[in-house]
């Protein structure tokens, strides 16, 4: 199943599918490069302390390595140390003011600290350095979606997907915005593209059901919710929406049963 991004989740923001973020960083010095690769692998495996030590060693070998600085900043962000992460990105930008990944990363860190004004300024700087940067547009769209500025989010997702049309995470997030805006037909087109690439994805199927419910086709919406519950009987969101669909179709007993099931704790979460 595709792991859809929560708004402003830094690992997805800085490693979005279809956008080669590593290419934006200057090539690290040869002695530091193997350490940076090892640190990145440790971070991906959840070993933040190990990754931090390797980034520190890389910076001892090459104090100007912006790739190591950005990697360390991402570890700080993941630890919710937003101010420290922003400072580390600032350090990278002092070395290379055209490092788009650092502009975007600092913007996201500042959002974590609720410094919205300066975060938006950083997004603007990223787009000034690289007009049309899918990385910057996508991250800014996530922010706009999180504060319910769906009109602005849609504009940024549209521009980002024009650059990275195969990015399924962005396409799903745009579909959520389209559903919220009542543009259900267009949302369904996005979701169809996702499901052609990732058949049976639960989140996309549930959202497609929501889109059909928004069009008033509750029977078709119910088909999608049923398909998800057949795959995962404890999928609370599908159960809740199936309850609403059954109520809309006049099945009060079925609606009540689904609503009750949706409130039961998921055994897998114990």
N, C-alpha and C positions, 0 to 999 in steps of 0.2 A: 504494500500500500504506500502511495506517495505520502510523505510526511509534510503536511501543509504547514506553512510558516505561521506562527503567531506574530502579531504585529510587533515589529522592531526586534525580533529574535536575531541576535547578531550573527550567529553562525550561518543562518540562511541569507541574511542581508549581504554578507561578505563572501558567500560561496554559492550564489544562485546558479542553478543549472542553465547552461546556454550562454553564460557570460564568463569569460576567462579572466577572473580577477587577478590571478597570479601574474598575468602578462603585463598588468599595469604597474607592477613594482619594478624598480631598477634591478638589474641582475646583481645579486649579492657577490661580495668578494669570494674568490674560490675557497679559501680556508673555512669560511663561515657557511657556505652553501650546504654541505652535508649535515651540519648541525641544525640548520633551519628546517631541512626536510625531516630530520628525526623529530624535532620539536613539534612540527605540524602533525606528524603521525601520532605522537604521544597525546597531543591535544585532542585529536579526533577519537582516540581510544579512551578518553576521559581521564587521562593522567595529567592533570593540570600542574602539580608540583614538578613532575619530571620534565614537562614541556618548558616550564618557566626556567628551570636550571639550564636547559639546553639553549634557550634564547639568550640567557645571560652570558653563557660561554661564547655564543656566536658574536655577541656585542663586544666581548673582550677581544676577540680576534679582529673584529671589524666594527669599530665604534660608530661608523656611518651607515650601517646596514639598516635601511628603512624596512626591509622585509622582516627582520628580527624585531624591530620596534613595533611594527603593526601586529605581529604575532603576539607579542607580550601584551599589547593593548587589548587584543581580543580576549586574552585570558582574564585580564582585569575586568573587562565588561561582563564576562560570564560570571565572575564572582560578585557582580553588582557594585564594583568599585568604579563608579562612573566618572568621578572627577579624576581619579588616577589614570583611567583609560584615556580620557580626553587629553591629559597632560602627555601621555606617551605618544599619542597621535600628533600632538603639537611638536614634539621632539622630532618626529619623522618629517613633518612639514617644514621644519627649519632646515633640514638637510635637502629636501626636494619639494618645493612648493607646487610642483605639478603632479604629485602623487595622489591620484584621484581616490584610491582606496582609503587613504588616510583622511581626506576631506570627508568622505562619506562615513567612515568609522567614527570620526570625531563628532559629526552631526548626530549619529545614533547614540553615542555616549552622552552627549548633551541632552538629548531627548530623555534618556534615562534619568538625568538629573533635573528634568522639567525646565531646562533652559531653552525654551522653544524658539525664542527670537534668534539666539546665536546659532542654534541648530539649523534653522532655515537659511541663515546666512552662509553656513558651511555647505549646505546643499547647493546654493547659488554659486559658490566658488567652485565646487566640483563641476558644475555644468558650464561654468565659464572656461575652466581648464579643458574640459572635454565636452563640447556641446552634444547633446543627445545621449549622454552616458546612460546606458541601461541600468547600470549599478546604482547611480544616483537617483534616477527617475523612479526606479522600483522602490528604493528605500524611502524616498519622500512620499510616494503613493501609500506605502504602508502606514506612515505617520498620519497622512490625511484621512485614511480609512479609520484609524483608531480614534480620531476626534470627530468622526461622522461628517467630514467634508468630502462626501462621496463624489461631488462634481469635480473637485480638484484631483481626487484620487483617480477617477476614471481617465482624466486627461493625461496624467502621468503614466498610468498603466498602458494606455493606448500607445503613447510615444515609446515606452520601454519595449513593448511587444513588437513594435515595428522594427526594433533593432535585434530583438531576441525572440523570434516567433515560436521557437521550440521550448521555451521555458514554461513548463506545466504549472509550476508554483505560482508564477505571476498570472497565468491564465485563470487558474482557480480563484485567486484573490480578486481578479477583475470580475469573474462571474459572481462572486459574493456581492461586489459593489453594484453590479447590474441588477441583481435580484432586489437589493435594497432600494434601488432607484425605480423599480417596477419595469425594467426593460428585460422582460423574461425571455422573449424569443432570442435575443442576442446572447443572454446568459446560457441558454440551452445549446446554442451553437458552440460556445467555448467549451462547455462540459462534454459535448459530443467529441470534440477534438481530443480532450483529455482521455475519455473512455476508449477511444480508438487506440491510444498509446498505452493505457493502463486499465485494461478491462477489469471490471469487478471492484474498482476502487470505491470503498464505502463512502468516503466523504463526498466524492463527486456524485455518486448515485443519490445520496440524501439531498444534496443541493439541487440536483436535477428535479427531484420530487418537489422541493420547495418552489422551484420555478413553475412547474405545472400547476401546483396549488395556487400560485399567484395568478395564473391564467384562468383559474376557476375549474380546471380539470382535475378534480379530486380523485377520481377513479384511477387516472393514470399516475397521479402522485402516489397513490396507495401502492401501485405495482412496484414502484422504486423502493418505497419504505419496506414493503414485504421482502423484496430481494435482499436488502441489507440485513433485516432481522433473521432471515434464513441463514445468512453467513455468520451472524453474531447476535444471538438472542438477547444479549445484555447491552446492546448498543442503545444507550438511553435516549440520545437525540432522535434516532429513528423511531423508537417506541413512542416518544412524546408526539412527534409529528404524525405518526400513524394514528394515534389517538384522535388528533384534530381532524385528520382526513376522514376517519370513520364517523366522527360526529357530524361532519359536513354532509356525509352520505346517508345520515339517518340511522347509523348503527350505534345506538347509545350504549348497549351492553359491551360491544367490542371496544368502543372508545374508553369506557371505564376500565376494562381489563388491561388495555395497553397503558393507560395512565398509571395504574397501580404497579404494573411491571416496571415502568420507567423509574419509579421511586425506590425500587429494591436495589441494594448495593450490588455492584458488579463483583462476582466471586474472584475474578482475575485480579482485582485491585487489592485483595486482602493479603 
